[in-house]
Amino acid sequence: MTDSSGLNPPTELIDAVRAVWANVLDLDVISVPADASFLSLGGDSVLTVRMAALVRQRLGAALALADVRVEHSAAQLATLIHERGTATGALRPLPLELARRDDPEAPFPLLPLQQGYFVGQQDGWELSYRSAHHYVDIGLEDIEVDEIAEALQDALERLAEHQAVLRARILPDGRQRILPLDDPEAVPVLRVTDLSAAGADEIAETLATIRHEMSIDGPDPTQGCGLDMRLTLLPGAKARLHSSTSLMIIDGWSSGVFYRDLFALVSDQNAMLAPMDVDFGDYAVTLDGLSGTDQWQADRDWWWDRLDDLPLPPALPLAADPAAVRPILMGARQAVLDADRWATLRGHCAQHGVTPSAAMFAVFSTALARACGHRRFLLNTLQLNRLPLHPDVPRLVGAFSSTMLVPVELPESAAFSDLAIHAQRDIGEAMAHNLVTGVEVSRELGRRRNTRRPVAPVVFQSTLGVDAALGSEVPRTAGPLGSIDLASHYQQLRTPQVALEVRLFELRDELVVVFSLVEELFEASDVDRMFGDVMAMIESLVDAEAWSVPVALPGPLDAPEQVRSRTRLSVPTAPTATADEPGPPRDDLERTIVRHWTALLGCGVPDRAADFFGLGGDSLLAVRMLGALAREEVGRVTPRRFLERPSVAGLASAVRETAETAAHGDNVGIGS
């Protein structure tokens, strides 16, 4: 980055940036040279969130995350801040100011990814589930048997007061609100199973039952609390702590915040968490104004100009048509790279000027290319995208994450170091326009491609570096909980509209790699082969020489037309619905539907054959519209049925059909 303005930042400003970096990276200021990049000093894209928040707090400079790049040195970042102060630079200042809401109990909007999860629970779209959630249980040893349950419940109650989102409920119209503390349903309630005197068979059977139940029936904040926590007491002062969290209220970063806060409160019943001036609702309300800013409009234009050239997802071989699959659980493959080898690999990343996440993205892209037989495809990524609007934002629990689409085009021949640099460049280019989320981009892309199928169902998620960004890892002991054995853990994930997702995170300095997938879609041998390829590449990169070795990649750039079929993962256009005769609405029911669509979409509905999505509707608006028709007793139609024929005439026909079915003794409702 060069200083195009010719202005040199004051030495005091450079030193102030160095001090921020030292705080974030846990270094002495003397160890932070002005000309060293954030990445070379141990920083990564996750730590930039905390760094940007501290820059705003200490220096009064409200930088967008797109302005804070891991490749920058302290001097370069100081130059950007100086340019901002003199109004001569090309920075994108954050256009919003976060402030407390007047009424903390008033409904507020869902963020885009929350909307995606909410819609994904409506059973109307491919690869949907009743709940979008993550389940995990971990081992505890040397517990204080008589105190552990009471200490956990007390900590949950205090944490629900501190982190308001733990009291969140999702409303039928696709908004959310925070329950007051005195609401009897507000605070999560711990459930305890005592197997301390049980035999091995009973323990194994009961644990399997609990895991199955919590994996299948996750917490649903549309119905109750978004957190389900249980404790199973075992012989020998041991236990297992079970936790299932709705993805609509807690993301990957928040999970780290949640457990650190919880264990701190369990360890000391007199512990007081530092108060916060804002909550997740304040953040969500502030972001609701983002689409009215010039910066958001510029990012939207950038994406919209590129949509027609985005590739299809990787054409992975399929064992079943996604439209015919009704998954219950996601399957998993998991492996670990030990701490010493992972530390060596991270060192190689720094030497090549790439983040560990970028290197892992290159590994995943390479394995996908080999599995699908072509080098260009579209991937979805999950980003810990907390805009640094306030110093408290990194400490909040909430569903802040967003998705981001990344088009991948691998060269025909390249060393791995070149692939990793290429990946970091592609990710960085997309992140520079991250005010428009992947959910919003995907909606428009689906509209242009005339498809209801997920346009990017293969996902990359990395939370590498979260422990460093939070300033600590999960403690090894926590008072009455005894010793926390993270190595003894079991987990399940249910993410709607995802066919395959790779997740990378760190536990006790080790790298954990997980494939979560819809097992029914793929042959097990294909998945095993691809996961084995990923792990073999990761392990090979511990050797420095492997970074300069040419990587074997397929010849074709795109999937041949003949393989884009139901036997391969793709994005076919929506099936042609029964043609509706155009013209004005023919009866009171069609006129009622037209009135609802006009009010909801903010535009005229030209005739009864008009397509809801062609008029600008999206999945969330469809759910709201169907819910409103049901509440007003116009008629009940499932989202899946509506998608078969999303016109005024088609919806009216569906209303009549379901009414006739109900008259014959069947009750069909939204979500059924």
C-alpha positions as CSV (number, residue, x, y, z in Angstrom):
1,M,0.0,0.0,0.0
2,T,1.5,3.4,-1.0
3,D,0.7,6.8,0.3
4,S,-0.8,8.4,-2.8
5,S,-1.5,11.6,-1.0
6,G,2.1,12.4,-0.2
7,L,1.2,12.9,3.5
8,N,3.4,11.2,6.1
9,P,1.7,10.2,9.3
10,P,3.2,11.6,12.5
11,T,5.5,9.3,14.4
12,E,3.2,9.5,17.4
13,L,0.4,8.0,15.3
14,I,2.6,5.2,14.1
15,D,3.6,4.5,17.7
16,A,-0.1,4.5,18.7
17,V,-0.9,1.9,16.1
18,R,2.1,-0.2,17.2
19,A,0.8,0.0,20.8
20,V,-2.6,-1.3,19.6
21,W,-1.0,-4.2,17.7
22,A,1.1,-5.0,20.7
23,N,-2.0,-5.3,22.8
24,V,-3.8,-7.5,20.3
25,L,-0.8,-9.7,19.6
26,D,0.3,-9.9,23.3
27,L,3.7,-8.5,22.4
28,D,6.0,-5.8,23.8
29,V,5.8,-2.6,21.7
30,I,9.5,-2.9,21.0
31,S,8.7,-6.2,19.2
32,V,6.4,-4.4,16.7
33,P,8.5,-2.7,14.0
34,A,6.7,0.0,12.1
35,D,7.5,-1.7,8.8
36,A,6.4,-5.3,9.7
37,S,3.1,-6.6,8.5
38,F,0.4,-7.6,10.9
39,L,0.5,-11.1,9.4
40,S,4.3,-11.5,9.9
41,L,3.9,-10.6,13.6
42,G,1.3,-13.4,14.2
43,G,-1.9,-11.6,13.2
44,D,-4.6,-13.0,11.1
45,S,-8.0,-12.0,9.6
46,V,-9.8,-12.9,12.9
47,L,-7.5,-10.7,15.0
48,T,-8.2,-7.8,12.7
49,V,-11.7,-7.5,14.1
50,R,-10.3,-6.9,17.6
51,M,-7.6,-4.7,16.3
52,A,-10.1,-2.5,14.3
53,A,-12.2,-2.1,17.5
54,L,-9.2,-1.0,19.5
55,V,-8.2,1.5,16.8
56,R,-11.6,3.0,17.0
57,Q,-11.6,3.1,20.8
58,R,-8.1,4.5,21.3
59,L,-7.5,6.5,18.1
60,G,-11.0,7.6,17.2
61,A,-10.7,6.2,13.7
62,A,-13.7,4.2,12.5
63,L,-12.2,1.9,10.0
64,A,-14.1,-0.7,7.9
65,L,-12.7,-4.2,8.1
66,A,-12.0,-3.9,4.4
67,D,-9.5,-1.2,5.3
68,V,-7.7,-3.3,7.9
69,R,-5.6,-5.8,5.9
70,V,-3.2,-8.4,7.3
71,E,-0.6,-7.4,4.8
72,H,-0.4,-3.8,6.1
73,S,2.4,-2.6,8.4
74,A,1.8,-0.3,11.3
75,A,3.2,2.5,9.3
76,Q,0.8,1.8,6.4
77,L,-2.2,1.6,8.7
78,A,-1.2,4.9,10.3
79,T,-1.0,6.4,6.9
80,L,-4.6,5.3,6.2
81,I,-5.7,6.8,9.5
82,H,-3.8,10.0,8.8
83,E,-5.4,10.3,5.4
84,R,-8.8,9.8,7.0
85,G,-8.1,12.7,9.4
86,T,-7.1,15.0,6.6
87,A,-10.0,13.9,4.3
88,T,-7.6,13.2,1.5
89,G,-7.6,9.4,1.4
90,A,-9.8,6.8,-0.3
91,L,-10.8,5.0,2.9
92,R,-14.3,3.7,3.5
93,P,-15.2,5.1,7.0
94,L,-17.9,3.1,8.7
95,P,-21.1,5.0,7.9
96,L,-22.9,4.0,11.1
97,E,-22.9,4.9,14.8
98,L,-24.0,2.2,17.2
99,A,-26.2,3.4,20.1
100,R,-28.5,2.0,22.7
101,R,-32.1,1.3,21.6
102,D,-34.8,3.4,23.3
103,D,-36.7,0.2,24.2
104,P,-34.5,-2.9,24.8
105,E,-37.6,-5.2,24.6
106,A,-38.9,-3.9,21.2
107,P,-38.6,-6.3,18.2
108,F,-35.7,-5.7,15.9
109,P,-34.7,-7.2,12.5
110,L,-32.8,-10.4,11.9
111,L,-29.4,-10.1,10.2
112,P,-29.1,-11.6,6.8
113,L,-27.6,-15.0,7.9
114,Q,-30.2,-15.2,10.7
115,Q,-32.8,-14.8,8.0
116,G,-31.3,-17.6,6.1
117,Y,-31.4,-19.9,9.1
118,F,-35.0,-18.9,9.9
119,V,-36.1,-19.6,6.4
120,G,-34.1,-22.9,6.4
121,Q,-36.3,-24.1,9.3
122,Q,-39.5,-23.7,7.3
123,D,-39.2,-27.0,5.4
124,G,-39.8,-25.2,2.1
125,W,-36.3,-25.3,0.6
126,E,-33.9,-28.0,-0.3
127,L,-31.7,-29.4,2.5
128,S,-33.8,-27.9,5.3
129,Y,-34.0,-29.0,8.9
130,R,-36.5,-28.3,11.8
131,S,-33.7,-26.5,13.6
132,A,-30.3,-25.0,12.6
133,H,-28.0,-25.7,15.5
134,H,-24.7,-27.0,16.8
135,Y,-24.4,-29.7,19.4
136,V,-21.3,-30.6,21.5
137,D,-20.5,-32.4,24.7
138,I,-17.2,-32.4,26.5
139,G,-15.7,-34.4,29.3
140,L,-15.3,-33.2,32.9
141,E,-13.1,-34.8,35.5
142,D,-12.6,-34.2,39.3
143,I,-15.9,-32.4,39.6
144,E,-17.4,-31.2,42.8
145,V,-20.4,-33.5,42.7
146,D,-22.5,-31.7,45.3
147,E,-22.0,-28.2,43.8
148,I,-21.6,-28.6,40.1
149,A,-25.3,-28.4,39.1
150,E,-26.1,-25.4,41.3
151,A,-23.0,-23.6,40.2
152,L,-23.8,-24.1,36.5
153,Q,-27.4,-23.0,36.9
154,D,-26.3,-19.9,38.8
155,A,-23.8,-19.1,36.1
156,L,-26.4,-19.5,33.3
157,E,-28.8,-17.1,35.1
158,R,-26.1,-14.5,35.5
159,L,-24.9,-14.9,32.0
160,A,-28.4,-14.5,30.6
161,E,-28.5,-11.2,32.4
162,H,-25.1,-10.1,31.0
163,Q,-25.6,-11.4,27.4
164,A,-29.2,-10.4,26.5
165,V,-29.2,-12.5,23.3
166,L,-29.5,-15.7,25.4
167,R,-33.1,-14.4,26.1
168,A,-33.8,-13.9,22.4
169,R,-36.9,-15.2,20.7
170,I,-37.6,-15.2,17.0
171,L,-41.1,-13.9,16.0
172,P,-43.3,-15.5,13.3
173,D,-42.8,-12.4,11.1
174,G,-39.0,-12.9,11.0
175,R,-38.0,-10.4,13.6
176,Q,-36.5,-11.0,17.1
177,R,-36.9,-9.6,20.6
178,I,-35.3,-9.9,24.0
179,L,-37.4,-11.3,26.8
180,P,-37.2,-9.3,30.1
181,L,-35.4,-11.1,32.9
182,D,-38.5,-11.5,34.9
183,D,-40.2,-13.6,32.2
184,P,-40.4,-17.2,33.4
185,E,-39.2,-18.4,30.0
186,A,-36.2,-16.1,29.7
187,V,-33.4,-17.9,31.4
188,P,-32.0,-21.3,30.2
189,V,-32.6,-24.1,32.6
190,L,-30.0,-26.8,33.2
191,R,-31.2,-30.4,33.0
192,V,-29.3,-33.0,35.0
193,T,-29.0,-36.8,34.5
194,D,-27.4,-38.7,37.4
195,L,-25.6,-41.8,36.2
196,S,-23.0,-41.7,39.0
197,A,-24.1,-45.1,40.2
198,A,-24.9,-46.6,36.8
199,G,-23.0,-49.4,35.0
200,A,-21.1,-49.1,31.7
201,D,-24.0,-50.4,29.5
202,E,-26.5,-48.0,31.0
203,I,-24.1,-45.1,30.7
204,A,-23.4,-45.8,27.0
205,E,-27.1,-46.2,26.2
206,T,-28.1,-43.1,28.0
207,L,-25.3,-40.9,26.5
208,A,-26.3,-42.2,23.0
209,T,-29.9,-41.3,23.7
210,I,-29.1,-37.8,24.9
211,R,-26.7,-37.1,22.0
212,H,-29.3,-38.3,19.5
213,E,-32.1,-36.3,21.0
214,M,-30.1,-33.1,21.3
215,S,-28.7,-33.5,17.8
216,I,-32.1,-34.2,16.2
217,D,-34.2,-31.7,18.3
218,G,-32.1,-28.7,18.6
219,P,-33.1,-25.6,20.5
220,D,-35.4,-23.4,18.5
221,P,-35.8,-19.7,19.5
222,T,-39.0,-19.5,17.5
223,Q,-40.5,-21.8,20.1
224,G,-38.4,-21.3,23.3
225,C,-34.9,-20.8,24.5
226,G,-32.1,-20.9,21.9
227,L,-29.8,-22.7,24.3
228,D,-30.2,-26.3,25.7
229,M,-27.6,-27.2,28.3
230,R,-27.5,-30.5,30.2
231,L,-25.2,-32.2,32.6
232,T,-24.7,-36.0,32.9
233,L,-23.1,-37.1,36.2
234,L,-20.8,-40.2,35.9
235,P,-19.0,-42.5,38.3
236,G,-15.6,-41.4,39.7
237,A,-16.3,-37.7,40.0
238,K,-16.7,-37.4,36.2
239,A,-19.4,-35.8,34.0
240,R,-20.2,-34.7,30.5
241,L,-21.5,-31.2,29.7
242,H,-23.9,-31.2,26.8
243,S,-24.7,-28.0,25.0
244,S,-26.9,-27.3,21.9
245,T,-27.0,-23.8,20.6
246,S,-29.2,-22.3,17.9
247,L,-27.3,-20.9,15.0
248,M,-29.9,-18.1,14.9
249,I,-28.5,-16.6,18.2
250,I,-24.9,-17.9,18.6
251,D,-22.1,-18.0,16.0
252,G,-18.6,-19.4,16.1
253,W,-16.9,-16.4,17.7
254,S,-19.8,-16.1,20.2
255,S,-19.4,-19.7,21.2
256,G,-15.9,-18.9,22.4
257,V,-17.2,-15.8,24.3
258,F,-20.1,-17.8,25.8
259,Y,-17.9,-20.6,27.2
260,R,-15.3,-18.2,28.6
261,D,-17.9,-16.1,30.3
262,L,-19.8,-19.2,31.6
263,F,-16.7,-20.9,33.0
264,A,-15.5,-17.7,34.6
265,L,-18.9,-17.4,36.4
266,V,-18.9,-21.1,37.4
267,S,-15.4,-20.8,38.8
268,D,-16.2,-18.0,41.1
269,Q,-19.7,-17.2,42.2
270,N,-18.6,-13.7,43.1
271,A,-17.1,-13.0,39.7
272,M,-18.3,-10.0,37.9
273,L,-18.0,-9.7,34.2
274,A,-17.1,-6.3,32.8
275,P,-20.3,-4.4,32.0
276,M,-21.1,-3.6,28.4
277,D,-22.7,-0.5,27.0
278,V,-24.5,-2.1,24.0
279,D,-26.1,-5.5,23.2
280,F,-26.7,-7.5,20.0
281,G,-30.0,-5.8,19.5
282,D,-28.4,-2.4,19.3
283,Y,-25.9,-3.8,16.7
284,A,-28.7,-5.4,14.6
285,V,-30.8,-2.2,14.6
286,T,-27.8,-0.1,13.6
287,L,-27.0,-2.5,10.7
288,D,-30.5,-2.2,9.5
289,G,-29.6,1.2,8.3
290,L,-26.6,0.0,6.3
291,S,-28.5,-0.5,3.0
292,G,-29.2,3.2,2.9
293,T,-25.6,4.2,2.8
294,D,-23.4,5.0,-0.2
295,Q,-20.9,2.4,1.0
296,W,-23.4,-0.4,0.9
297,Q,-24.7,0.7,-2.5
298,A,-21.2,0.7,-3.9
299,D,-20.6,-2.8,-2.6
300,R,-23.9,-4.0,-4.0
301,D,-23.0,-2.5,-7.4
302,W,-19.6,-4.3,-7.3
303,W,-21.3,-7.7,-6.7
304,W,-24.2,-7.1,-9.1
305,D,-21.8,-6.2,-11.9
306,R,-20.1,-9.6,-11.5
307,L,-23.1,-11.9,-10.8
308,D,-23.6,-13.0,-14.4
309,D,-20.0,-14.2,-14.6
310,L,-19.9,-16.2,-11.3
311,P,-19.3,-19.9,-11.8
312,L,-21.5,-22.8,-10.7
313,P,-20.7,-24.8,-7.5
314,P,-18.2,-27.7,-7.8
315,A,-19.9,-30.5,-9.8
316,L,-19.3,-33.2,-7.2
317,P,-20.7,-36.6,-8.0
318,L,-24.0,-37.2,-6.3
319,A,-25.7,-40.4,-5.1
320,A,-29.2,-38.7,-4.9
321,D,-31.0,-35.7,-6.2
322,P,-30.9,-32.9,-3.5
323,A,-34.6,-32.1,-4.2
324,A,-35.5,-35.7,-3.1
325,V,-33.4,-35.8,0.1
326,R,-35.0,-34.9,3.5
327,P,-32.0,-35.1,5.8
328,I,-32.3,-35.5,9.6
329,L,-28.6,-35.3,10.6
330,M,-25.4,-34.2,8.9
331,G,-22.7,-36.8,8.7
332,A,-19.1,-36.0,9.7
333,R,-15.5,-36.8,9.2
334,Q,-12.9,-35.4,11.6
335,A,-9.1,-35.5,12.0
336,V,-6.5,-33.6,14.1
337,L,-3.1,-32.2,13.3
338,D,-1.0,-32.2,16.5
339,A,0.2,-28.9,18.1
340,D,3.9,-29.2,17.1
341,R,3.2,-29.9,13.4
342,W,0.4,-27.2,13.3
343,A,2.8,-24.7,14.8
344,T,5.4,-25.6,12.1
345,L,2.8,-25.2,9.3
346,R,1.6,-21.8,10.7
347,G,5.3,-20.7,10.6
348,H,5.4,-21.7,6.9
349,C,2.3,-19.6,6.3
350,A,3.9,-16.6,7.8
351,Q,7.0,-17.1,5.7
352,H,4.9,-17.1,2.5
353,G,2.9,-14.1,3.6
354,V,-0.5,-15.9,3.9
355,T,-2.8,-16.5,6.7
356,P,-3.4,-20.1,7.9
357,S,-7.1,-19.7,6.8
358,A,-6.0,-18.7,3.3
359,A,-3.7,-21.8,3.1
360,M,-6.5,-24.1,4.3
361,F,-8.9,-22.5,1.7
362,A,-6.3,-23.4,-1.0
363,V,-6.1,-27.0,0.3
364,F,-9.9,-27.3,0.3
365,S,-10.2,-25.8,-3.2
366,T,-7.6,-28.2,-4.5
367,A,-9.3,-31.2,-3.0
368,L,-12.6,-30.1,-4.5
369,A,-11.1,-29.6,-7.9
370,R,-9.7,-33.1,-7.9
371,A,-13.0,-34.5,-6.7
372,C,-15.2,-32.7,-9.3
373,G,-12.8,-32.7,-12.2
374,H,-12.6,-29.0,-12.9
375,R,-10.8,-25.9,-11.7
376,R,-13.4,-23.1,-11.6
377,F,-16.3,-23.1,-9.2
378,L,-18.2,-21.0,-6.6
379,L,-17.7,-21.5,-2.9
380,N,-19.5,-20.1,0.1
381,T,-17.6,-19.0,3.1
382,L,-18.7,-18.2,6.7
383,Q,-17.1,-15.0,7.9
384,L,-16.8,-13.8,11.5
385,N,-17.9,-10.4,10.2
386,R,-18.3,-8.2,13.3
387,L,-18.1,-4.6,12.1
388,P,-16.1,-2.6,14.7
389,L,-18.9,-0.2,15.5
390,H,-18.2,-0.2,19.3
391,P,-15.4,-1.5,21.6
392,D,-17.9,-3.9,23.2
393,V,-18.8,-5.7,19.9
394,P,-16.0,-8.3,20.2
395,R,-17.3,-9.3,23.7
396,L,-20.9,-9.7,22.7
397,V,-22.7,-13.1,22.2
398,G,-24.9,-13.1,19.1
399,A,-25.3,-14.3,15.5
400,F,-23.0,-11.7,13.9
401,S,-21.6,-14.0,11.2
402,S,-22.3,-13.5,7.6
403,T,-21.6,-15.5,4.4
404,M,-19.4,-14.4,1.5
405,L,-19.3,-15.9,-1.9
406,V,-15.8,-16.5,-3.3
407,P,-15.3,-17.5,-7.0
408,V,-12.4,-19.9,-7.4
409,E,-10.3,-20.3,-10.5
410,L,-7.3,-22.4,-10.0
411,P,-4.4,-22.3,-12.5
412,E,-3.7,-25.4,-14.5
413,S,-0.2,-25.7,-12.9
414,A,1.1,-24.0,-9.8
415,A,3.1,-24.6,-6.7
416,F,1.1,-24.7,-3.5
417,S,2.5,-21.4,-2.3
418,D,1.1,-19.7,-5.4
419,L,-2.3,-21.3,-4.8
420,A,-2.3,-20.0,-1.2
421,I,-1.3,-16.5,-2.3
422,H,-4.0,-16.6,-5.0
423,A,-6.6,-17.7,-2.4
424,Q,-5.7,-14.9,-0.1
425,R,-6.0,-12.4,-2.9
426,D,-9.5,-13.8,-3.9
427,I,-10.7,-13.8,-0.3
428,G,-9.3,-10.3,0.3
429,E,-11.0,-8.9,-2.9
430,A,-14.4,-10.3,-1.8
431,M,-13.9,-9.0,1.8
432,A,-13.2,-5.5,0.5
433,H,-16.9,-5.5,-0.5
434,N,-18.3,-7.2,2.5
435,L,-21.0,-4.7,3.5
436,V,-23.3,-6.8,1.2
437,T,-23.5,-10.3,2.6
438,G,-23.4,-13.6,0.8
439,V,-27.0,-14.2,1.7
440,E,-28.0,-11.0,-0.2
441,V,-25.8,-11.8,-3.2
442,S,-27.1,-15.4,-3.3
443,R,-30.7,-14.2,-3.4
444,E,-30.0,-12.0,-6.4
445,L,-28.0,-14.7,-8.1
446,G,-30.8,-17.3,-7.6
447,R,-33.2,-14.8,-9.0
448,R,-31.1,-14.2,-12.1
449,R,-30.6,-18.0,-12.6
450,N,-34.3,-18.7,-12.0
451,T,-33.6,-21.3,-9.4
452,R,-34.8,-22.1,-5.9
453,R,-31.9,-24.4,-5.2
454,P,-29.0,-23.1,-3.0
455,V,-26.5,-21.4,-5.4
456,A,-23.4,-22.1,-3.3
457,P,-24.0,-25.2,-1.1
458,V,-20.3,-26.0,-0.6
459,V,-19.0,-24.0,2.4
460,F,-15.6,-23.2,3.9
461,Q,-15.5,-22.1,7.5
462,S,-12.4,-21.2,9.5
463,T,-12.3,-19.9,13.1
464,L,-8.6,-20.2,13.2
465,G,-7.2,-17.5,15.5
466,V,-10.4,-16.9,17.6
467,D,-8.7,-17.8,20.8
468,A,-6.0,-15.2,20.2
469,A,-8.6,-12.7,19.2
470,L,-10.5,-13.2,22.4
471,G,-7.4,-13.0,24.4
472,S,-7.5,-16.4,25.9
473,E,-8.5,-20.0,25.3
474,V,-11.1,-22.1,27.1
475,P,-9.7,-22.7,30.6
476,R,-8.4,-26.1,31.6
477,T,-10.2,-26.0,35.0
478,A,-13.4,-24.2,36.2
479,G,-14.0,-24.6,39.9
480,P,-16.8,-27.1,40.5
481,L,-16.6,-28.3,36.9
482,G,-13.1,-29.7,37.7
483,S,-10.8,-30.3,34.7
484,I,-12.2,-29.6,31.2
485,D,-11.1,-32.2,28.7
486,L,-11.7,-30.7,25.3
487,A,-10.0,-33.6,23.6
488,S,-12.9,-35.7,24.8
489,H,-15.6,-34.1,22.7
490,Y,-18.5,-35.2,20.4
491,Q,-20.3,-32.8,18.1
492,Q,-23.0,-32.5,15.5
493,L,-23.9,-29.7,13.1
494,R,-27.1,-29.0,11.2
495,T,-26.8,-26.1,8.7
496,P,-29.7,-25.6,6.2
497,Q,-29.0,-25.3,2.5
498,V,-25.5,-26.8,2.8
499,A,-24.4,-30.0,1.0
500,L,-20.8,-30.0,2.3
501,E,-19.0,-27.8,4.7
502,V,-15.4,-27.9,6.0
503,R,-14.8,-26.4,9.4
504,L,-11.3,-25.6,10.8
505,F,-10.7,-24.6,14.4
506,E,-8.1,-25.0,17.1
507,L,-8.4,-26.9,20.4
508,R,-5.5,-26.8,22.8
509,D,-3.2,-25.6,20.1
510,E,-4.1,-28.5,17.7
511,L,-5.8,-28.1,14.3
512,V,-9.1,-29.8,14.0
513,V,-10.5,-30.4,10.5
514,V,-14.2,-31.4,10.2
515,F,-16.3,-32.3,7.2
516,S,-20.1,-31.8,7.8
517,L,-22.2,-33.1,5.0
518,V,-25.6,-34.5,3.9
519,E,-24.6,-38.1,3.8
520,E,-27.5,-39.1,1.6
521,L,-26.2,-36.9,-1.3
522,F,-22.8,-38.6,-1.7
523,E,-21.2,-42.0,-1.9
524,A,-19.3,-42.6,1.3
525,S,-16.2,-43.6,-0.6
526,D,-16.1,-40.3,-2.5
527,V,-16.3,-38.3,0.8
528,D,-13.6,-40.4,2.4
529,R,-11.3,-40.0,-0.6
530,M,-11.8,-36.2,-0.6
531,F,-11.3,-35.9,3.2
532,G,-8.2,-38.0,3.0
533,D,-6.9,-35.8,0.2
534,V,-7.4,-32.7,2.4
535,M,-5.6,-34.3,5.4
536,A,-2.8,-35.6,3.3
537,M,-2.2,-32.1,1.8
538,I,-2.3,-30.5,5.3
539,E,0.2,-33.0,6.7
540,S,2.5,-32.6,3.7
541,L,2.6,-28.8,4.2
542,V,4.4,-29.3,7.5
543,D,7.4,-29.9,5.2
544,A,8.7,-26.6,3.9
545,E,9.6,-28.1,0.5
546,A,6.0,-29.1,-0.2
547,W,5.1,-25.5,-0.7
548,S,7.2,-25.3,-3.8
549,V,6.1,-28.6,-5.4
550,P,3.7,-28.3,-8.3
551,V,0.2,-29.3,-7.3
552,A,-1.7,-31.9,-9.5
553,L,-4.9,-30.3,-10.8
554,P,-7.5,-31.4,-13.4
555,G,-7.2,-30.0,-16.9
556,P,-10.8,-28.7,-17.6
557,L,-11.6,-25.2,-16.3
558,D,-15.3,-25.8,-16.1
559,A,-17.5,-28.9,-15.7
560,P,-18.4,-30.3,-19.1
561,E,-22.1,-29.7,-20.0
562,Q,-22.8,-33.4,-20.1
563,V,-22.0,-33.8,-16.4
564,R,-24.2,-31.0,-15.3
565,S,-27.1,-33.2,-14.4
566,R,-28.8,-34.8,-11.4
567,T,-25.8,-37.0,-11.0
568,R,-23.6,-33.9,-10.2
569,L,-24.0,-31.0,-7.8
570,S,-25.2,-28.1,-9.8
571,V,-27.8,-25.3,-9.9
572,P,-30.6,-26.2,-12.3
573,T,-33.2,-23.7,-13.1
574,A,-36.6,-23.9,-11.3
575,P,-38.9,-26.5,-12.9
576,T,-41.4,-25.0,-15.2
577,A,-44.6,-24.5,-13.3
578,T,-48.1,-24.9,-14.7
579,A,-48.7,-21.9,-16.9
580,D,-51.2,-19.5,-15.4
581,E,-53.5,-17.6,-17.7
582,P,-52.5,-13.9,-17.4
583,G,-55.0,-11.2,-16.6
584,P,-56.4,-9.3,-13.6
585,P,-57.3,-11.2,-10.4
586,R,-60.5,-13.2,-11.0
587,D,-62.0,-13.5,-7.5
588,D,-61.8,-12.1,-4.0
589,L,-59.1,-14.6,-3.0
590,E,-56.8,-13.6,-5.8
591,R,-57.5,-9.9,-5.1
592,T,-56.6,-10.5,-1.4
593,I,-53.3,-12.1,-2.4
594,V,-52.5,-9.2,-4.8
595,R,-53.1,-6.7,-1.9
596,H,-50.7,-8.6,0.3
597,W,-48.1,-8.8,-2.3
598,T,-48.4,-5.1,-3.2
599,A,-48.0,-4.0,0.4
600,L,-45.1,-6.4,1.1
601,L,-43.1,-5.9,-2.1
602,G,-43.8,-2.2,-2.5
603,C,-44.7,-2.5,-6.1
604,G,-47.7,-3.1,-8.3
605,V,-48.7,-6.7,-9.2
606,P,-49.4,-6.6,-12.9
607,D,-51.6,-9.7,-13.2
608,R,-52.5,-13.1,-11.7
609,A,-49.6,-14.9,-13.5
610,A,-47.0,-12.7,-11.9
611,D,-44.1,-14.6,-10.2
612,F,-43.5,-13.6,-6.6
613,F,-39.7,-13.8,-7.0
614,G,-39.7,-12.1,-10.3
615,L,-41.4,-9.1,-8.6
616,G,-38.5,-8.8,-6.1
617,G,-39.7,-11.2,-3.5
618,D,-37.2,-13.4,-1.6
619,S,-37.4,-16.4,0.8
620,L,-37.9,-14.4,4.0
621,L,-40.6,-12.3,2.4
622,A,-42.3,-15.5,1.2
623,V,-42.4,-16.9,4.7
624,R,-43.8,-13.6,6.1
625,M,-46.4,-13.5,3.4
626,L,-47.6,-17.0,4.0
627,G,-47.6,-16.5,7.7
628,A,-49.7,-13.3,7.3
629,L,-52.3,-15.2,5.1
630,A,-52.5,-17.9,7.8
631,R,-52.9,-15.5,10.7
632,E,-55.7,-13.6,8.8
633,E,-57.3,-17.0,8.1
634,V,-57.1,-16.4,4.3
635,G,-55.5,-19.9,4.0
636,R,-52.6,-22.1,5.0
637,V,-50.0,-23.1,2.5
638,T,-46.6,-24.6,3.1
639,P,-43.5,-22.9,1.6
640,R,-42.7,-26.0,-0.3
641,R,-46.2,-26.0,-1.9
642,F,-45.9,-22.3,-2.7
643,L,-42.6,-22.8,-4.4
644,E,-44.1,-25.2,-6.9
645,R,-46.2,-22.4,-8.4
646,P,-45.3,-19.0,-6.9
647,S,-47.8,-16.8,-8.8
648,V,-51.0,-15.2,-7.6
649,A,-53.1,-17.8,-9.4
650,G,-50.8,-20.6,-8.1
651,L,-51.1,-19.5,-4.5
652,A,-54.8,-19.1,-4.8
653,S,-55.1,-22.6,-6.2
654,A,-52.9,-23.9,-3.3
655,V,-55.1,-22.2,-0.7
656,R,-58.2,-23.8,-2.2
657,E,-56.5,-27.3,-2.3
658,T,-55.4,-27.1,1.3
659,A,-58.8,-26.0,2.4
660,E,-60.4,-28.9,0.6
661,T,-57.8,-31.3,2.2
662,A,-58.6,-29.8,5.7
663,A,-62.3,-30.3,5.0
664,H,-61.6,-34.0,4.5
665,G,-59.8,-34.2,7.9
666,D,-56.2,-33.3,7.2
667,N,-54.7,-30.2,8.8
668,V,-52.0,-28.7,6.7
669,G,-50.1,-25.6,8.1
670,I,-47.0,-23.6,7.5
671,G,-44.0,-25.7,8.3
672,S,-45.9,-29.0,8.4
